[in-house]
């Protein structure tokens, strides 16, 4: 009944607790110490917890019904170091999907949030679409995606892949950070920021173009020209996506500004980066279990 024959020295509940402490906490070693403190004696070593995690399989959940015609997608990449000396680290491509926002007192909660971790077997958006079909009752001909991300080519490729069934939004956090690094001490900095904050795409690009040659710094000039070249490829991505959806006849009541990609990345980065390096198997399995806990799989 307990699925416990006594030979391993641990009940399944303690094994799962050890994994959860390792994934959500600081380290495998800290998880082992926490169990020892909780139960009063050494329960399992940090290596024991790691081995248990490596041998754990995550089972997919039931598909979730889509309550409205729009799904919201936040996309970004996270660079993770490799333990192998001559092997470069890898950018893990991550998307979080939700169905909108719900007020919970003074706080706002995302509805039905799930995470997609890309494996390199197929192009990112092809793999992501398969994930949507497995995770949600997603119909590519009926549902519309609002996709928020930076200007990386693998992210902006969503425009060609989904066509009219998706609206791409450039991540405003990344744009604002780039503007700050170029114009922080510039006399027109505040004016440029106001254009961006007002979703005035044309006015913002005019301000950037008119500032060319005024920064007095060669590296800043190069960064400015690169930013202009990037944003002129998709100026509509700087506009308020809600107005763009309204033009297509969609109801946007309750829709909020996009931009939780950086928050999602910080949650993953807190445990996967900060000087840590990983084996390929250890990294992939850790992320699997991390997402399983986040998505309640």
C-alpha positions in Angstrom: 0.0 0.0 0.0 2.9 2.4 0.8 4.9 1.3 -2.2 7.8 1.0 0.3 9.6 -2.3 0.9 12.2 -0.8 3.4 15.3 -1.7 1.4 15.9 1.9 0.1 15.5 3.4 3.5 13.2 6.2 2.3 9.5 6.5 1.8 8.3 7.9 -1.6 7.0 11.0 0.2 10.5 11.7 1.6 12.1 11.1 -1.8 9.7 13.6 -3.4 10.2 16.1 -0.6 14.0 15.8 -1.1 13.6 16.5 -4.8 11.3 19.5 -4.2 13.7 21.0 -1.7 16.6 20.5 -4.1 14.8 22.1 -7.0 13.1 25.0 -5.2 16.0 25.6 -2.8 19.7 26.5 -3.1 21.3 23.1 -3.8 21.1 19.3 -3.4 23.4 19.5 -0.4 21.1 22.1 1.3 18.1 19.8 0.6 19.8 16.9 2.4 20.6 19.1 5.4 17.0 20.4 5.5 15.7 16.8 5.6 18.1 16.0 8.4 17.0 19.0 10.4 13.3 18.2 9.8 13.5 14.5 10.7 16.3 14.6 13.3 18.8 12.3 11.6 20.7 12.0 8.3 18.1 10.8 5.8 19.7 10.9 2.4 22.9 12.4 0.9 22.9 15.2 -1.6 24.1 12.6 -4.2 21.2 10.3 -3.3 18.8 13.1 -4.0 20.5 13.9 -7.3 20.4 10.3 -8.4 16.7 10.1 -7.5 16.0 13.2 -9.6 17.9 11.8 -12.5 15.8 8.7 -12.5 12.5 10.5 -12.2 10.1 10.7 -15.1 7.6 13.5 -15.4 4.2 12.5 -16.7 2.2 15.0 -18.8 -1.0 16.4 -17.4 -4.4 16.4 -19.0 -5.0 19.0 -21.8 -6.5 22.3 -20.6 -9.5 23.9 -22.3 -8.9 27.3 -23.7 -11.5 29.7 -22.2 -11.1 32.5 -24.8 -9.7 33.0 -28.3 -6.4 34.4 -27.2 -3.4 32.7 -25.5 -0.5 34.8 -24.1 3.1 33.7 -24.7 6.3 35.1 -23.1 9.5 33.8 -24.7 13.2 34.2 -23.7 16.5 32.3 -23.7 18.7 31.4 -20.7 22.4 30.7 -21.1 23.6 27.8 -18.9 27.2 26.8 -18.4 28.5 23.3 -19.2 30.5 21.2 -16.8 32.7 19.9 -19.6 35.8 22.1 -20.0 36.0 22.2 -23.8 32.2 22.3 -24.3 30.3 25.6 -24.6 27.3 26.2 -22.5 23.8 26.1 -24.1 21.0 28.6 -24.4 17.8 27.0 -23.1 14.8 28.4 -24.9 11.8 28.8 -22.6 8.2 29.9 -23.2 5.5 30.5 -20.6 1.9 30.4 -21.7 -1.2 31.7 -19.9 -4.8 32.5 -20.6 -5.0 36.0 -19.1 -5.0 37.7 -15.7 -7.2 37.4 -12.6 -7.4 39.8 -9.7 -6.5 38.2 -6.3 -6.9 41.1 -3.8 -4.3 43.6 -4.7 -2.3 41.1 -6.6 -2.8 39.9 -10.2 -2.5 36.2 -11.0 -1.9 34.6 -14.3 -4.5 32.1 -15.4 -3.5 28.5 -16.4 0.2 29.2 -16.7 2.4 26.4 -18.2 6.0 26.3 -19.4 7.5 24.9 -22.6 11.2 24.0 -22.6 12.5 23.5 -26.1 14.5 20.4 -27.3 16.6 20.9 -30.4 15.0 18.1 -32.4 12.7 20.4 -34.4 12.6 24.3 -34.9 11.4 26.2 -31.8 8.0 27.3 -33.0 7.2 23.9 -34.5 7.9 22.2 -31.2 6.0 24.9 -29.3 2.9 24.4 -31.4 3.0 20.7 -30.7 3.3 21.5 -27.0 0.2 23.8 -27.3 -1.8 21.0 -28.9 -0.8 18.5 -26.1 -1.2 20.9 -23.2 -4.2 23.0 -24.2 -7.2 22.2 -26.4 -5.5 24.5 -28.9 -6.8 24.9 -32.4 -4.4 26.8 -34.7 -7.2 27.9 -37.0 -9.4 29.3 -34.2 -7.0 30.6 -31.4 -4.8 33.7 -31.6 -1.4 34.0 -29.9 0.1 37.2 -28.4 3.8 36.5 -28.3 6.2 38.7 -26.3 9.9 38.4 -26.6 13.2 40.2 -27.5 14.5 40.6 -31.0 16.4 37.3 -31.3 15.8 35.8 -34.7 14.5 32.5 -33.3 11.8 34.5 -31.5 10.8 36.9 -34.3 10.5 33.8 -36.6 7.0 33.4 -35.0 5.7 36.1 -37.4 6.4 33.8 -40.4 5.4 30.6 -38.7 2.0 31.6 -37.3 1.2 34.4 -39.8 -2.1 36.2 -39.1 -2.8 33.8 -36.2 -0.2 35.6 -33.9 0.7 39.1 -32.8 4.3 39.7 -32.0 5.1 42.2 -29.2 8.7 43.4 -28.7 9.6 43.0 -25.0 9.6 46.5 -23.6 11.9 45.7 -20.7 14.7 44.8 -23.2 14.1 47.9 -25.3 14.0 50.2 -22.2 17.2 48.7 -20.9 18.9 49.3 -24.2 17.6 52.9 -24.4 18.9 53.5 -20.9 22.4 52.2 -21.7 22.6 54.5 -24.7 20.9 57.6 -23.5 21.1 57.7 -19.7 23.0 61.0 -19.6 21.5 62.3 -22.8 19.4 65.5 -22.7 16.6 63.8 -24.8 16.5 60.6 -22.6 13.2 61.4 -20.9 11.5 62.4 -24.2 12.6 59.1 -25.8 11.3 57.2 -22.8 7.9 59.0 -22.9 7.5 58.0 -26.6 8.2 54.4 -25.7 5.9 54.4 -22.7 3.0 55.9 -24.8 3.3 53.0 -27.3 4.1 55.7 -29.9 6.1 53.5 -32.3 6.5 56.1 -35.1 7.4 58.9 -32.6 9.9 56.6 -30.8 11.7 55.7 -34.0 11.8 59.3 -35.1 13.4 60.2 -31.8 16.0 57.4 -32.1 16.9 58.4 -35.7 17.2 62.1 -34.9 19.6 61.2 -32.0 22.1 59.5 -34.3 25.4 61.2 -34.1 24.6 63.0 -30.8 25.8 60.5 -28.2 29.4 61.4 -28.4 30.5 57.8 -27.9 31.4 55.4 -30.7 30.1 52.2 -28.9 26.8 54.0 -28.1 26.5 55.0 -31.7 27.0 51.5 -32.9 24.4 50.2 -30.3 21.9 52.9 -31.4 22.3 52.0 -35.1 21.8 48.3 -34.2 18.7 49.1 -32.2 17.2 51.2 -35.0 17.9 48.5 -37.6 16.3 45.9 -35.3 13.1 47.8 -34.5 12.5 49.1 -38.1 11.9 45.5 -39.1 8.7 45.3 -37.1 7.7 48.8 -35.8 4.1 47.5 -35.1 5.6 45.4 -32.3 6.2 48.6 -30.4 2.5 49.5 -30.5 -0.1 48.5 -27.9 -1.1 44.9 -28.8 -4.6 45.5 -27.4 -5.3 48.1 -30.1 -4.0 45.8 -32.8 -6.3 43.0 -31.6 -9.3 45.4 -31.4 -8.6 46.3 -35.1 -9.1 42.6 -35.8 -12.4 42.6 -34.0 -11.3 40.9 -30.8 -12.5 41.8 -27.3 -9.6 42.9 -25.1 -11.4 43.5 -21.9 -9.2 42.6 -18.9 -6.0 42.3 -21.0 -2.9 43.8 -19.4 0.5 44.8 -20.8 2.8 42.0 -21.7 6.2 41.6 -20.1 6.5 38.8 -17.6 9.3 37.0 -19.6 12.1 38.6 -17.5 10.3 37.5 -14.3 10.0 34.0 -15.6 13.7 33.9 -16.6 14.8 35.2 -13.1 13.0 32.3 -11.5 14.9 29.8 -13.6 18.2 31.7 -13.4 18.1 31.9 -9.6 18.6 28.1 -9.5 20.4 27.3 -12.7 23.0 30.1 -13.0 25.0 32.2 -10.5 28.3 30.3 -11.0 26.7 26.8 -11.5 27.6 24.5 -14.4 25.7 21.4 -15.5 26.1 18.1 -17.3 23.6 17.8 -20.2 21.6 15.1 -18.5 21.6 16.8 -15.1 20.5 20.1 -16.6 17.7 18.6 -18.7 16.3 16.4 -15.9 16.5 19.2 -13.4 14.6 21.6 -15.6 12.0 18.8 -16.3 11.3 18.4 -12.5 11.5 22.2 -12.0 8.8 22.7 -14.6 6.7 19.8 -13.2 6.6 21.5 -9.8 5.7 24.8 -11.3 3.0 23.4 -13.5 1.7 20.9 -10.9 2.4 17.9 -13.2 
